[in-house]
Amino acid sequence: MRKLELLAPARDAEIGRVAILAGADAVYIGAPEFGARAAATNDVDAIANLVAFAHRYRAKVYVTLNTILYDDELERAQQLVWKLYSIGVDALIVQDMAYLEMSLPPIALHASTQCDIRTPEKARLLAQAGFSQLVLPREFSLEQIKACKDAAGVPVEVFVHGALCVSYSGDCQAGYVAMGRSANRGECPQMCRLPYLLTDAAGNVLGNEKHYLSLRDLNRIDSLQLLIEAGASSFKIEGRLKDTRYVANVTAAYSQALNSIISASEGRYTRGSVGKSEYGFVPDVNRTFNRGYTNYFLRKPDHKERMASLNTPKWVGAPVAKVLSVSRNADSFKVALSAELANGDGFGYFDKDGRFVGFRLNKIDKDTLYPATSQPLLSAGTVLYRNNDKVFFELLDSRDASCRRTIAVDFVLKNIDEERFSMLAADARGCSATIVVESPYQQAKTPQNDARKRILSRLGDTIYSLRSVDDRLSDRFVSASTMAAARRELIEMLDANAEAVYHYERRGVSQLNEEAFEPCPPLTYHDNVANKLSLNFYRRHGARISQKAIEVERNRDGETIVMTTKYCIRRELGACLKDHSSAAKLPAELFLRNASGVYRIDFDCGRCGMSIVKIS
């Protein structure tokens, strides 16, 4: 039976806790430093509390240490790993090969998507180096996922939802070259979300300023079955900067989808954790932040399929109405509704110049809307999008985002003798506990089974829910206080037993030989070698290194490739060079320009992608 893992993001320990209640099998969270989201750090004590909570459900906690390291940080990083190991963290998600050269405890290491695993050969090398799980690129097709899984022989993790980096992860130097802020150091300035002018070689502007590199968000909730069949075992929701609303809603939606697949699998799959989640809302990924959705390159895209959000990098929202007419002062307008609205909802629309304009709804009266401020840019035919769903968000803002997760428990009551009886509890984790209760025999005047079951079902302040009671006490009377006290003691014992037998997966043993990297091309700044330990690792295994990471050895002369992407602007704009009928819509040479500099776009039709080259 193959375990499937839903992996959710945690900006902090409280969001991680909600993610687990919503159905996550594992969460990933940033440490005090060395994580690829510098704005999402957490102290070790907070992570320790999350670990203790997660392990009760057999959910795992992964800590992201996925920046490249400088020489003066190596000792500090090593000490941090030992602290995280001591509090029971299940695995570390890392990019830098320096961790393979450190003196570390046997904690499992996962190869971050920042490791840029583009080939089955690299997947195999990282698995042989001791990584126990590989995070594959978002750009992969089903065939590429299967090829890497088959080559590596260890579990592979794939992104299923959330923001998309336009560049291959780990191979984006745009932020550092343009602004001195390195994505590989957790300081990504989101160059891909900025507006640019598209120009020809002579500098002629080819259209309005747009967000040409800003991709839509990933959504593969309807492709989970295909991903499972391709060999993926861990399904990652992106969003370590996202709030509780987002994490609870998206996690719940994917958890339900996975449960449906497992229920129909005839025992082939199971969840990686234990417990049943219940929600006070109906999960719907369209009702929290997204930039519009794409399945990206899971299958070969149609030329008509759009992957970018050219007009805005913000959340537009879900279409809910179309304007029929606008009052003279633009302080009210009639609409055709496609959803139920509420006072206080937030809306937006695109004006005639393609700019996104937002407003708050003050009042609704049947088919007439009254905005909090007048909207002179509105006109008949305009589509309204709701991006602040007041009623839905109030549910997500309630305690624990109105999520609850419980573990099924069974009780067995047996007579021992005239003075004692036993009470056993066994749960869905496979854990059990038994106590002996002192209670001299008294014959009951009325049947006691229902009364005892009611007492045993009072588990509201615990993580358990009653599944069954096997009551063999017959006509023995046991006071309600004795039964309740025994239940509390037994549950405490069950908790302790479950904690004592928690199973950790440990780091794999390296099987790399001294010539492992000899067939590979020399490493360049794209491979992010930034310190003496990673240098030692590669050289020990036969690698040739022509350039270190751009953050430590930057060549400031000439041009620099700052992004390598499978996304193509020409294809997005309907001017693919392979399609001779449409290629002439745009000049052969294209450039992007904004305050950060000028970038040439090099198209690579052989691999159906492009590179962004900073030229000034």
C-alpha positions in Angstrom: 0.0 0.0 0.0 1.6 3.3 -1.1 1.4 6.3 1.1 0.3 9.6 -0.3 1.3 12.9 1.3 -0.4 16.2 1.1 2.2 18.8 2.0 1.0 22.2 3.0 2.9 25.5 3.7 3.3 27.1 7.1 4.3 30.7 7.4 4.3 30.2 11.1 3.5 27.4 13.6 -0.2 28.5 14.1 -0.8 28.3 10.3 1.0 24.9 10.3 -1.4 23.8 13.0 -4.4 24.8 11.0 -3.0 23.1 7.9 -2.8 19.8 9.8 -6.4 20.2 11.1 -7.5 20.8 7.5 -6.0 17.5 6.4 -2.3 18.0 5.6 -0.1 14.9 6.0 3.0 17.1 6.4 3.8 20.8 6.6 7.0 22.7 5.6 8.1 25.7 7.7 11.0 28.1 7.8 13.7 28.0 10.5 15.2 31.1 12.2 17.4 31.5 9.1 18.6 29.9 5.9 15.2 29.5 4.3 14.2 30.7 0.8 11.6 32.9 2.3 13.4 35.4 4.5 10.0 36.9 5.5 8.8 33.6 6.9 11.1 32.6 9.8 10.3 30.8 13.0 12.1 30.2 16.2 13.0 26.7 17.3 10.6 26.6 20.2 7.7 27.4 17.9 8.7 24.7 15.5 9.0 22.3 18.5 5.4 23.0 19.5 4.3 22.4 15.9 6.2 19.1 15.8 4.5 17.8 19.0 1.1 18.7 17.6 1.7 17.2 14.1 3.1 13.9 15.4 -0.1 13.1 17.3 -1.7 12.8 13.9 1.3 11.1 12.4 1.8 14.2 10.3 5.3 15.3 9.6 7.2 18.6 9.9 9.8 19.5 7.3 12.0 22.6 7.8 13.3 24.6 4.9 17.0 25.3 4.9 17.1 25.9 1.2 19.3 28.9 0.6 22.9 28.7 -0.6 25.3 29.1 2.3 28.4 31.3 2.6 31.6 30.1 4.3 31.0 32.1 7.4 27.6 30.5 7.8 28.5 26.9 7.7 29.1 26.3 11.4 25.9 28.1 12.3 23.9 26.1 9.8 25.3 22.9 11.2 24.4 23.8 14.8 20.9 24.7 13.7 20.5 21.3 12.1 21.3 19.6 15.4 18.8 21.8 17.3 16.1 20.9 14.8 17.0 17.2 15.1 16.7 17.4 18.9 13.1 18.7 18.7 12.0 15.9 16.4 11.8 17.6 13.0 11.2 14.9 10.4 13.3 16.2 7.5 15.2 19.2 6.2 14.5 20.6 2.7 17.9 21.8 1.4 19.5 23.2 -1.7 23.2 23.4 -0.8 25.4 20.3 -1.1 27.3 21.6 1.9 24.9 19.8 4.2 26.2 16.5 2.7 29.7 17.4 3.9 28.8 18.5 7.4 28.8 16.5 10.6 25.1 16.0 11.0 22.7 13.8 12.9 20.9 11.1 10.8 18.0 13.5 10.0 16.4 12.9 6.6 17.3 15.4 3.8 15.0 16.3 1.0 16.4 17.9 -2.2 14.6 21.3 -2.6 13.2 22.4 -6.0 16.1 24.9 -5.8 18.3 22.0 -6.6 17.0 22.3 -10.2 16.5 18.6 -11.0 15.9 18.8 -14.7 17.0 15.3 -15.8 16.6 11.7 -14.6 20.4 11.5 -14.3 20.5 14.4 -11.8 17.6 12.8 -9.9 19.6 9.5 -9.7 22.8 11.3 -8.4 20.9 13.1 -5.7 19.2 9.9 -4.5 22.5 8.2 -4.5 24.0 11.1 -2.4 21.5 10.2 0.4 18.5 12.4 -0.3 15.3 10.5 0.7 12.8 12.7 -1.2 13.3 14.8 -4.3 11.2 18.0 -5.1 10.8 18.0 -8.9 10.4 21.2 -11.0 7.0 22.7 -11.6 7.7 22.6 -15.3 7.8 18.8 -15.6 5.4 16.8 -17.7 3.9 13.5 -16.5 6.5 11.7 -18.6 9.3 13.6 -17.0 8.0 12.9 -13.5 7.8 9.2 -14.2 11.3 9.2 -15.7 12.8 10.9 -12.6 10.9 8.6 -10.2 12.1 5.5 -12.0 15.7 6.7 -12.1 15.9 7.9 -8.5 14.1 5.1 -6.7 13.1 7.4 -3.8 9.8 9.2 -3.3 9.3 12.3 -5.5 7.4 15.5 -4.5 5.5 17.6 -7.0 3.9 21.0 -6.8 0.1 20.9 -7.3 -1.0 24.4 -6.3 0.1 28.0 -5.9 2.5 30.5 -7.3 4.7 29.6 -10.2 8.3 30.9 -10.7 8.7 31.8 -14.3 12.4 30.7 -14.2 13.5 27.2 -13.3 13.8 27.3 -9.5 17.3 27.7 -8.3 18.3 29.1 -11.6 17.1 32.7 -11.4 19.7 35.4 -10.9 17.5 38.3 -12.0 16.9 39.7 -8.6 20.6 39.6 -7.6 21.9 41.0 -10.8 19.3 43.8 -11.0 18.8 44.7 -7.4 21.3 42.8 -5.3 18.6 40.6 -3.8 19.2 36.9 -4.4 16.3 34.4 -4.7 18.9 31.7 -3.7 19.4 33.7 -0.4 15.7 34.0 0.5 15.4 37.6 -0.8 13.6 37.3 -4.1 12.3 40.7 -5.2 9.8 39.0 -7.5 11.2 40.4 -10.8 8.7 38.2 -12.7 5.8 40.1 -11.1 7.0 43.5 -12.3 5.5 45.4 -15.3 7.7 45.7 -18.4 7.6 47.3 -21.8 8.0 44.9 -24.8 10.2 46.4 -27.5 12.0 45.5 -30.7 15.7 45.7 -31.4 15.4 49.5 -32.2 13.6 50.2 -28.9 10.2 50.7 -30.4 7.5 49.8 -27.9 5.2 47.1 -29.1 2.3 47.6 -26.7 1.1 48.8 -23.3 3.2 48.0 -20.3 2.3 44.6 -19.0 3.4 41.8 -16.6 4.9 39.7 -19.4 6.7 37.3 -17.0 4.0 37.0 -14.4 2.5 33.5 -14.6 -0.9 32.4 -13.4 -1.1 30.1 -10.4 -0.8 26.4 -10.6 -3.9 24.3 -10.1 -3.7 20.5 -10.5 -6.6 19.4 -8.2 -8.1 17.6 -11.2 -4.8 16.0 -12.2 -4.0 14.2 -8.9 -4.8 10.8 -10.2 -2.5 11.3 -13.2 0.3 12.5 -10.9 -0.1 9.5 -8.7 0.0 7.2 -11.7 3.2 8.9 -12.8 4.9 8.0 -9.5 4.5 11.1 -7.4 3.9 10.5 -3.7 4.0 13.9 -2.1 1.8 16.8 -3.4 3.0 20.2 -2.4 0.9 23.4 -2.0 3.1 26.4 -2.5 2.6 29.4 -0.2 4.9 29.9 2.8 3.9 33.6 2.8 0.2 32.8 2.6 -2.3 33.5 5.4 -4.6 31.1 7.3 -7.5 31.6 5.0 -5.6 30.4 2.0 -3.9 27.5 3.6 -7.0 26.2 5.3 -9.2 26.4 2.2 -6.7 25.0 -0.3 -5.5 22.2 2.0 -9.0 21.2 2.7 -9.9 21.1 -1.0 -6.9 18.9 -1.9 -7.4 16.7 1.1 -10.9 15.9 0.0 -9.7 15.2 -3.5 -7.0 12.8 -2.3 -9.5 11.0 -0.1 -11.8 10.4 -3.0 -8.9 8.9 -5.0 -7.9 6.7 -2.1 -11.5 5.5 -1.5 -11.7 4.3 -5.1 -8.2 2.8 -5.2 -9.2 -0.6 -3.8 -6.5 -0.5 -1.1 -3.6 0.6 -3.4 -3.1 3.9 -1.6 -3.4 5.3 1.9 -2.8 8.7 3.5 0.5 9.5 5.1 -1.1 10.6 8.4 -4.1 9.6 10.5 -7.4 11.4 11.3 -10.6 12.7 9.8 -10.9 16.4 9.1 -14.2 18.2 9.2 -14.9 21.8 8.0 -17.4 24.5 8.8 -17.0 25.7 5.2 -17.2 24.2 1.7 -13.6 24.1 0.3 -13.3 25.9 -3.0 -9.9 26.9 -4.4 -11.5 29.6 -6.5 -12.5 31.6 -3.4 -9.1 32.4 -2.0 -6.1 34.2 -3.6 -5.1 33.2 -7.1 -3.9 34.9 -10.3 -6.1 32.7 -12.5 -5.1 29.1 -13.0 -3.0 27.0 -15.3 -2.0 23.3 -15.3 1.3 24.5 -16.8 3.3 21.9 -18.7 1.8 18.7 -17.1 0.6 17.9 -20.6 1.7 19.6 -23.9 -0.1 22.9 -23.9 -2.4 24.0 -26.7 -1.3 27.2 -28.4 -4.5 28.8 -27.3 -3.8 28.0 -23.6 -2.7 31.0 -21.6 -0.2 30.7 -18.8 0.4 34.3 -17.8 -1.5 36.9 -16.0 -0.4 39.8 -18.2 -2.6 42.6 -16.8 -2.0 42.2 -13.1 0.0 40.1 -10.7 -2.8 40.5 -8.1 -5.8 38.4 -7.4 -8.6 39.4 -9.7 -11.2 37.2 -8.0 -14.0 35.1 -9.3 -16.5 36.5 -11.8 -19.8 37.1 -10.1 -21.7 39.8 -12.0 -22.0 41.7 -15.3 -22.8 45.4 -15.3 -26.1 46.3 -17.2 -26.2 50.0 -16.5 -24.5 52.7 -14.4 -26.2 55.6 -12.6 -25.4 59.2 -13.7 -23.1 59.8 -10.7 -21.6 56.2 -10.9 -22.7 55.7 -7.3 -24.8 52.7 -8.1 -25.2 50.2 -11.0 -27.5 47.4 -12.0 -26.0 44.0 -12.6 -26.8 40.5 -13.8 -25.7 38.3 -10.9 -24.1 34.8 -11.1 -23.4 34.4 -7.3 -25.0 35.5 -4.0 -23.3 38.7 -2.7 -23.0 40.3 0.7 -22.6 43.8 2.0 -18.9 44.3 2.6 -17.7 42.1 -0.3 -14.7 43.4 -2.2 -14.7 43.6 -6.0 -12.6 44.6 -9.0 -12.8 45.1 -12.7 -10.7 46.0 -15.7 -11.1 49.5 -17.1 -10.9 50.3 -20.8 -7.1 50.6 -20.6 -6.8 47.1 -19.0 -6.0 48.4 -15.5 -7.5 46.6 -12.6 -9.7 48.8 -10.3 -11.0 47.6 -6.9 -13.8 48.8 -4.7 -15.8 47.6 -1.7 -19.6 47.0 -1.8 -21.5 49.1 0.6 -25.0 47.7 0.0 -26.9 45.4 -2.3 -30.5 45.8 -3.1 -31.7 43.0 -5.4 -29.9 43.6 -8.7 -28.5 47.1 -7.8 -25.1 47.5 -6.2 -24.0 50.5 -4.2 -20.2 50.8 -4.0 -18.5 52.5 -1.0 -17.0 55.0 -3.5 -18.3 56.1 -6.9 -17.0 54.2 -9.9 -16.8 56.5 -12.9 -14.7 54.1 -14.9 -17.5 51.5 -14.9 -19.6 50.9 -18.1 -22.2 48.5 -19.2 -20.8 45.1 -20.1 -18.0 45.2 -17.6 -17.5 42.0 -15.7 -17.1 42.3 -11.9 -14.9 40.0 -10.0 -15.2 39.3 -6.2 -11.9 39.1 -4.4 -13.1 39.6 -0.9 -15.8 37.1 -0.1 -17.0 38.4 3.3 -19.2 35.5 4.3 -16.7 32.8 3.3 -13.8 34.6 4.9 -15.6 35.0 8.2 -15.8 31.2 8.4 -12.1 31.0 7.6 -11.3 33.7 10.2 -13.0 31.8 13.0 -11.1 29.6 15.5 -8.9 27.1 13.7 -10.5 28.3 10.4 -13.5 26.2 11.5 -11.4 23.0 10.9 -11.4 20.0 13.3 -9.5 16.7 13.0 -10.0 13.7 15.1 -8.6 10.2 15.4 -11.1 7.3 15.8 -10.8 5.3 19.0 -12.4 2.1 20.2 -13.0 1.1 23.8 -13.3 -2.4 25.2 -14.6 -2.9 28.8 -14.0 -6.3 30.5 -14.6 -7.7 33.9 -11.6 -9.0 35.8 -13.0 -10.0 39.2 -15.4 -8.7 41.8 -13.1 -5.7 42.6 -11.8 -4.7 39.2 -12.5 -4.3 35.5 -10.2 -3.4 32.6 -10.6 -0.6 30.0 -8.7 -0.8 26.7 -8.5 2.0 24.1 -7.2 1.3 20.6 -7.0 4.0 17.9 -6.6 4.4 14.1 -2.9 4.9 14.5 -2.5 1.3 15.7 -1.7 2.5 19.2 -3.4 1.1 22.3 -3.4 1.4 26.1 -5.1 -0.5 28.9 -5.8 0.3 32.5 -7.3 -1.6 35.4 -10.0 0.2 37.3 -10.8 -0.4 41.0 -14.6 -0.7 41.2 -16.2 -3.2 43.6 -19.0 -5.1 41.9 -22.5 -3.8 42.3 -25.5 -5.0 40.3 -27.1 -2.3 38.3 -30.9 -1.8 38.6 -31.2 -0.7 34.9 -29.2 -1.4 31.7 -25.9 0.5 31.7 -24.5 0.1 28.2 -25.9 3.4 26.8 -24.9 5.4 29.8 -21.3 4.1 29.7 -21.1 4.8 26.0 -22.2 8.4 26.5 -19.5 8.9 29.1 -16.8 7.4 26.9 -17.9 9.5 23.9 -17.2 12.8 25.8 -13.9 13.3 24.1 -14.4 16.9 23.0 -11.3 18.3 24.6 -9.1 15.6 23.0 -8.0 14.7 19.5 -10.1 11.6 19.5 -13.6 10.7 18.4 -15.5 7.6 19.5 -15.8 4.9 16.9 -17.1 1.9 19.0 -17.5 0.5 22.5 -17.3 -3.2 23.2 -19.0 -3.3 26.6 -18.6 -6.7 28.4 -19.4 -5.5 31.9 -22.9 -6.8 31.6 -25.1 -5.8 34.6 -22.1 -4.3 36.6 -22.8 -0.8 37.9 -19.9 1.7 37.6 -20.4 5.3 38.7 -20.3 8.0 36.2 -17.4 9.7 38.0 -15.3 6.4 38.1 -16.0 5.9 34.4 -15.1 9.5 33.4 -11.9 9.4 35.5 -10.8 6.1 33.9 -11.5 7.5 30.4 -9.3 10.6 31.1 -6.5 8.5 32.5 -6.7 6.0 29.6 -6.6 8.8 27.0 -3.5 10.3 28.7 -1.8 6.9 28.6 -2.8 6.5 24.9 -1.2 9.8 24.1 2.0 8.9 25.9 2.2 5.5 24.1 1.6 7.1 20.7 4.4 9.6 21.3 6.8 6.8 22.4 6.4 4.8 19.3 6.5 7.6 16.7 8.6 6.4 13.7 11.2 8.6 12.0 12.7 8.2 8.5 16.4 8.7 8.6 18.9 10.1 6.1 20.0 7.7 3.3 23.5 6.4 3.1 25.6 8.0 0.3 26.3 5.6 -2.6 28.0 8.1 -4.8 31.4 7.0 -6.3 34.4 9.3 -7.0 33.5 9.6 -10.7 29.8 10.3 -10.3 29.9 13.8 -11.8 32.7 13.2 -14.4 30.2 12.8 -17.3 28.5 16.1 -16.4 29.4 19.4 -18.0 31.5 21.8 -15.9 29.5 23.5 -13.2 28.8 27.2 -13.7 27.1 30.0 -11.8 23.8 28.3 -12.6 24.7 25.5 -10.2 25.1 27.8 -7.2 28.3 26.5 -5.6 28.9 29.2 -3.0 31.1 27.7 -0.2 34.1 25.4 0.5 32.0 22.5 1.6 29.8 22.3 -1.5 33.0 22.8 -3.6 34.6 19.8 -1.7 31.5 17.7 -2.3 31.5 18.2 -6.1 35.2 17.8 -6.4 35.3 14.6 -4.4 32.8 13.1 -6.8 34.6 14.1 -10.0 32.9 17.4 -10.9 34.7 20.2 -12.8 33.8 23.7 -11.7 34.3 26.6 -14.0 32.3 29.2 -12.1 31.1 29.6 -8.5 27.7 31.0 -7.6 27.1 34.5 -8.9 26.6 35.8 -5.4 30.2 35.1 -4.5 32.0 35.3 -7.9 30.1 37.7 -10.1 31.5 38.7 -13.5 30.2 42.2 -13.9 31.2 42.6 -17.5 29.1 41.8 -20.5 25.7 40.1 -20.6 24.3 37.7 -18.0 21.6 35.1 -18.4 19.4 35.8 -15.4 16.4 33.5 -16.1 16.0 30.2 -17.9 12.4 29.3 -18.5 10.1 26.8 -20.2 7.5 29.5 -20.6 7.7 31.5 -23.8 6.4 35.0 -24.4 6.0 34.5 -28.1 3.7 31.5 -27.5 1.8 33.4 -24.9 1.2 36.2 -27.3 0.2 34.0 -30.2 3.4 34.5 -32.2 5.2 31.2 -31.8 8.2 30.9 -34.2 7.2 27.3 -35.0 3.8 28.5 -36.3 4.8 30.3 -39.5 1.3 31.8 -39.9 1.5 33.7 -36.7 5.2 34.2 -36.1 5.3 37.5 -38.0 2.9 39.1 -35.5 6.0 40.1 -33.5 9.6 41.0 -34.6 12.2 38.2 -34.5 14.2 40.0 -31.7 12.3 41.1 -28.6 13.4 42.9 -25.4 11.9 43.7 -22.0 12.6 47.1 -20.4 11.7 48.7 -17.1 13.5 50.7 -14.3 15.6 47.7 -13.4 17.3 47.4 -16.8 17.0 46.1 -20.4 16.7 42.4 -21.0 17.1 40.5 -24.3 14.8 37.5 -24.8 16.7 34.6 -26.4 14.2 32.0 -27.8 15.2 28.4 -27.9 12.7 26.6 -30.1 14.5 23.3 -29.8 13.5 23.0 -26.2 10.5 25.2 -26.5 11.6 27.8 -24.0 13.5 31.0 -23.6 16.2 32.8 -21.6 16.2 36.3 -20.2 19.5 38.1 -20.7 20.4 41.3 -18.8 22.2 43.5 -21.2 22.2 46.9 -19.4 
